Amino acid sequence: MGDRFCEPIFRWLRIRRMKPFINAETNLLDVGSGAEGTMLKDLSPYIKRGVGIDVRAEAYDEGNIKIEQVEFDEKPLPFAHGSFDCASLLATLEHMNRRVELLQEIRRVLKPGGVLVITVPTWAAKPILEFLAFKLKIVSDVGVREHKTYFWKAELAEALLAAGFSPEQTTVKYFELGFNLSAIAKNI
């Protein structure tokens, strides 16, 4: 399925959110990379290695990017402890049943000092996303329909703390007029 009208804009915003946390030596894990791993492929010039996982992924292994089909909501991540410098979980956590367990798994595969970057929609975004998806059809209706929850700032912070991330090393902020949250959590 091709991109809906707004999807390239959302991807550009997510790339912009990631760039401060990556460099030419970064091993990046993109959890919920999408079927084609488009954002990860776009980041390839800026990182050492990137691995994308998604339940709908099409296998891809070229240059410094590998995309794998992995069911990660109910199972452990298939990576050794401390495998990655950085992990992204962009517009993905709201689709998961076992959010804290997934965050714990991401923390496990991050190196000490590694950074997790998260974006999620807020409860305020729910009616707008549904309007854009179901009425205007300019964002993925499948993606919006698969949302299991939305978040307020305290809910996302609580999930990160329950997963073992330190409150002193975690920042959660509203962005995009309060319709989304961004979290940066450092693995100590």
Secondary structure, 3 states (H helix, E strand, C coil): CCCCCCHHHHHHHHHHHHHHHCCCCCEEEEECCCCCCHHHHHHHHHCCEEEEEECCCCCEEECCEEEEECCCCCCCCCCCCCCEEEEEEECCHHHCCCHHHHHHHHHHHEEEEEEEEEEEEEHHHHHHHHHHHHHCCCCCHHHHHCCCCCECHHHHHHHHHHCCCCHHHEEEEEECCCCEEEEEEECC
